[in-house]
Every structure is written in structure tokens, then in C-alpha cells.
Amino acid sequence: MLEQIESTTKSICDETKNFKPEIGIILGTGLGGLVNEITVAYALPYNEIPNFPVSTVQGHSGKLIFGELGGKKVVAMQGRFHFYEGYSMQQVTFPVRVMKALGVKTLIVSNASGGMNPTFQVGEIMIINDHINLFPTNPLIGKNIEQLGPRFPDMSEAYKKSYVELGKQIAKENNIKVSEGVYAGLSGPCFETPAEYRYIWRIGADVVGMSTVPEVMVAKHSGMDCFGISIVTDLGVEGVVQNVSHEEVQHIARGQEPKMSLIVKEFIRRI
């Protein structure tokens, strides 16, 4: 893996004239519009980056964007990779490894999710304060490479507490209603059954989705600080489970995009 990371990083540095991002952003379903807020210096299609997978999901564009946002140098994934696409966990999280090698210290992750918390509504913006890994595997399984991180990484603060508080403060200042809570990550690609929603709510999660957890585990293994934000695009509340489609998820996420973009842009400016 080290050789792949090094060769990919070298190729990117050559293409971007050694652009040095300090913040990485993974843009989730329907949230790619944040790219419009970035002053873009370079945009590299995934299929032109050595060793990069290519996103196969509708609504995920497939470019690595380098530029400035909130006065900071950033690299943003416009389109992420999912375990359900058939990639290994190492492939899903490979871009996070590359971000670290490029100099990224803070990772911002966003996603669309189903909400089980009965106080949540469709369109709810939730700042993630913790997660539960319900994927069938873990990206850190296998021989540990000490240069990348420790064998047993600490996950007691997967999402930096001061970042959670800063996100809430920015939302309050801008009259944006936000909640905070726990995100559960499952493999997908099926949306959850009513019984699964009940189970996930009862074990302590407020929302559920098919991403984010692997990337954050690898980011923490790499020594990064993480900030996560989720948009509730459908409800899995007991007795209120709705039919849902990927198109509806994208539509609802796009409706909340300006608010999420404002929070993230201001967050980047202040850290």
C-alpha cells in the first residue's frame, strides 16, 4: 500500500505543482454543490489519478478538487467510494491515505442519512458526535503499516469535540437549526427495513447511512482530526418508516445544501 500511496501522491503533486492542502473534504450524496464555493486551482478526474477507484454512483461526480475555501487550502472529493460498489475497504479509504500524504490535518465528511431519532424531521442537519461501525469489516484489518498509524488507534474522540461545538455555534449564529448525534454505518446498498431501523435506534444511533465510518477510522488512524455533518433525507422512525429512493435522497439533500455549505465554509475559516 505504501508504494501505491507514494506513487499516487507524487502524480498528484506533479499535476498540482505541489499544492499543499491542510483540510480534506469528502462531499456526500447531493452535497457536491459545496465545490461551487471553492476557488478551484486544479480539478483531477479520478480516472486520471493512478491507483484511484472510479465512483459508479449517480450524483457522485468523480473529481479531486484543489483550491481555497474559507481562506484555507483544501482538497475535496467530489464523489466518494462505497463498500457496496464492490470495492475493498482499503480502496474505499485510499483517498484519505493520499490526503494525509499530501499534508491534510483535518478531514470534513458529509453524507445523507436516514433518521431514527423521533425528534428528527426530513431535512434535519445533524452534526456527528460519534459513530457505530456496523459494516461487516474494518479498513484497518490486516498487517499494520507503522508509517501510516498505530496498530490499535484510539477512537474515544472520533469526531473532535471542539469541532462539534464550533459547528453548533456557527449554526446558531446563522439561525440554522442543527442537532447532534450518532451516525451508524452499514454496508448497503439496500435501504433499511423497519426492523433494522428499530434495531439501529435501540443500540444508540440517531441516523444511519452507507459511508463515512470507514473514512473516519482511517483518518483517525492517520492522526487527523474529524468533523462530520449529516442531512436526514428520509425517516426510519418507528411507525413512520417511509418509502425512499436514491433520487428522493438527492433532492432533499440538495435543498439543504446552502445551509450545510455555509456551516462548512465558516467552519473552515475559523479552525
C-alpha positions in Angstrom: 0.0 0.0 0.0 2.9 2.4 0.8 4.1 2.2 -2.8 0.7 3.0 -4.1 0.2 5.9 -1.8 3.6 7.3 -2.7 3.1 7.0 -6.5 -0.4 8.5 -6.3 0.8 11.4 -4.2 3.8 12.1 -6.5 1.5 12.1 -9.5 -0.9 14.5 -7.8 1.9 16.8 -6.7 3.2 16.9 -10.3 -0.2 17.8 -11.6 -0.9 20.4 -9.0 2.6 21.9 -8.8 3.0 20.7 -5.2 -0.3 22.3 -4.0 -0.3 21.7 -0.2 -3.9 21.3 1.2 -4.4 21.4 5.0 -8.0 20.4 5.0 -9.7 17.5 3.2 -13.4 17.4 2.4 -15.5 14.3 1.4 -18.7 15.5 -0.2 -21.7 13.1 0.2 -24.8 12.4 -1.8 -26.4 15.7 -3.2 -23.8 17.8 -1.4 -21.4 18.3 -4.2 -22.5 21.9 -4.6 -20.0 23.0 -1.9 -17.5 22.8 -4.8 -19.1 25.9 -6.1 -17.8 27.7 -3.0 -14.2 26.6 -3.7 -11.9 28.9 -5.7 -10.6 26.0 -7.8 -7.0 25.7 -8.7 -6.9 22.2 -10.0 -9.6 19.5 -10.8 -8.3 16.0 -11.4 -10.8 13.3 -12.6 -10.5 10.1 -10.6 -9.9 8.1 -13.8 -6.7 10.1 -14.4 -5.3 9.6 -10.9 -3.1 6.5 -10.6 -4.5 3.8 -8.2 -7.8 5.7 -7.6 -11.1 3.8 -7.9 -13.8 5.4 -10.0 -17.2 6.3 -8.4 -20.1 4.4 -10.0 -23.0 6.1 -8.1 -25.4 8.6 -9.6 -24.8 12.0 -8.1 -21.1 11.4 -7.4 -19.1 13.3 -9.9 -15.7 11.7 -9.6 -13.1 14.6 -9.3 -10.5 15.6 -6.8 -10.7 19.4 -6.4 -7.9 21.5 -5.1 -8.4 25.2 -4.2 -9.2 27.7 -1.5 -12.3 27.8 0.8 -12.7 30.0 3.8 -9.2 31.3 3.4 -7.6 27.8 3.6 -6.1 25.4 1.1 -8.4 22.4 0.7 -8.7 19.2 -1.3 -12.3 18.0 -1.9 -13.6 14.7 -3.1 -16.4 15.4 -5.4 -17.9 11.9 -5.2 -16.8 9.2 -2.8 -16.4 5.5 -2.9 -18.7 3.0 -1.2 -18.1 -0.5 0.1 -21.4 -1.6 -1.6 -19.9 -0.7 -5.0 -17.7 -3.8 -4.6 -14.5 -2.0 -3.6 -12.4 -3.3 -0.7 -12.3 -1.2 2.5 -8.7 -0.3 1.6 -9.9 1.0 -1.8 -12.8 3.0 -0.2 -10.4 4.7 2.2 -7.4 5.0 -0.1 -8.1 8.7 -0.9 -7.9 9.5 2.8 -4.4 8.0 2.9 -3.4 10.1 0.0 -4.9 13.2 1.6 -2.7 12.6 4.7 0.4 12.2 2.5 -0.5 15.5 0.8 -0.4 17.2 4.2 -4.1 17.2 5.3 -4.5 17.5 9.1 -8.3 17.9 9.3 -11.0 15.8 7.5 -14.5 17.0 7.0 -17.1 14.4 6.0 -20.7 14.8 4.9 -23.4 12.4 4.0 -27.1 11.8 3.5 -28.8 9.6 6.1 -32.0 8.0 7.3 -33.1 9.3 10.7 -34.4 7.1 13.5 -34.5 9.7 16.3 -38.2 10.6 16.7 -37.4 14.3 17.2 -35.8 14.5 13.7 -37.6 15.7 10.5 -36.7 15.2 6.9 -34.1 17.8 6.0 -32.6 17.8 9.6 -29.0 18.8 9.7 -27.1 16.7 12.3 -23.5 17.3 13.4 -22.0 13.9 14.1 -20.5 13.4 17.6 -19.8 9.7 17.4 -20.4 6.7 15.2 -21.2 2.9 15.3 -19.5 0.6 12.9 -22.0 -1.9 11.5 -20.0 -2.7 8.4 -19.1 -6.4 8.1 -15.4 -5.5 8.2 -12.9 -2.7 9.1 -10.4 -0.9 6.8 -7.6 -1.4 9.4 -7.8 -5.2 9.3 -4.6 -6.8 8.1 -0.9 -6.1 8.7 -0.4 -2.7 10.2 2.0 -0.3 8.5 3.6 1.7 11.3 4.4 4.6 9.0 0.6 5.1 8.5 -0.5 4.8 12.1 -0.6 2.6 15.2 -1.9 -1.0 15.4 -4.6 0.0 17.9 -5.8 3.5 17.1 -7.8 5.3 19.8 -11.4 6.1 18.8 -12.6 7.8 22.0 -12.9 11.1 20.2 -13.6 10.1 16.6 -15.2 13.5 15.9 -13.3 16.3 17.6 -15.4 17.7 20.4 -14.3 21.3 19.9 -15.2 20.9 16.2 -18.7 19.7 17.2 -19.1 22.8 19.4 -17.8 25.1 16.7 -20.2 23.7 14.2 -23.2 24.2 16.5 -22.0 27.8 17.3 -21.8 28.7 13.6 -25.3 27.3 13.0 -26.7 29.2 15.9 -25.1 32.5 14.7 -26.7 32.0 11.3 -30.1 30.8 12.6 -29.7 27.4 11.2 -31.4 24.6 13.1 -29.0 21.7 13.8 -28.9 18.7 16.0 -26.1 16.5 17.1 -26.0 12.7 17.4 -24.6 9.3 16.5 -24.2 8.0 13.0 -24.4 4.3 12.3 -22.6 3.0 9.1 -23.9 -0.1 7.3 -22.8 -1.6 4.0 -25.9 -1.1 2.0 -26.9 -0.9 -0.8 -30.5 -1.7 0.4 -32.2 0.9 2.5 -33.0 -0.4 5.9 -36.1 -2.5 6.8 -38.4 -1.2 9.6 -37.0 -3.8 11.9 -33.4 -2.8 11.1 -34.3 0.9 11.8 -35.7 -0.2 15.2 -32.6 -2.2 16.0 -30.2 0.6 15.0 -32.1 3.2 17.0 -32.2 0.9 20.1 -28.4 0.3 20.0 -27.8 4.1 20.2 -27.7 5.7 16.8 -29.7 8.7 15.7 -29.1 8.3 11.9 -27.9 5.6 9.6 -26.0 5.6 6.2 -23.7 3.7 4.0 -20.5 5.7 4.2 -18.3 7.9 6.5 -17.3 5.4 9.2 -14.5 3.7 7.2 -13.1 7.1 6.1 -13.1 8.4 9.7 -11.5 5.3 11.1 -8.6 5.6 8.6 -8.4 9.4 9.2 -8.0 8.8 13.0 -5.5 6.0 12.3 -3.6 8.6 10.3 -3.7 11.2 13.1 -6.3 13.5 11.6 -9.0 15.4 13.4 -12.5 14.9 12.0 -15.7 16.9 11.6 -18.9 15.2 10.3 -22.2 16.5 9.2 -25.3 14.6 8.0 -28.5 15.6 6.3 -31.6 13.4 7.2 -33.2 12.7 3.8 -35.7 10.1 5.0 -37.2 8.8 8.2 -37.0 5.4 9.8 -38.8 6.4 12.9 -40.9 3.5 14.3 -44.4 3.7 12.8 -43.3 6.4 10.3 -40.9 4.4 8.0 -41.2 5.9 4.5 -40.6 4.5 1.1 -37.4 6.0 -0.2 -35.4 6.2 -3.4 -31.9 7.5 -4.3 -33.5 10.3 -6.4 -35.5 11.5 -3.4 -32.5 11.4 -1.2 -30.6 13.6 -3.7 -33.5 16.0 -4.0 -33.8 16.6 -0.2 -30.0 16.8 0.3 -29.8 19.5 -2.5 -32.5 21.5 -0.7 -30.4 21.8 2.4 -27.1 22.2 0.6 -26.8 26.0 1.0 -27.1 25.7 4.8 -24.6 22.9 5.0 -22.2 24.8 2.7 -22.4 27.9 4.9 -21.6 25.9 8.0 -18.7 24.1 6.4 -17.2 27.2 4.8 -17.4 29.2 8.0 -16.0 26.2 10.0 -13.0 26.1 7.7 -12.4 29.8 8.1 -12.3 29.5 11.9 -10.2 26.4 12.5 
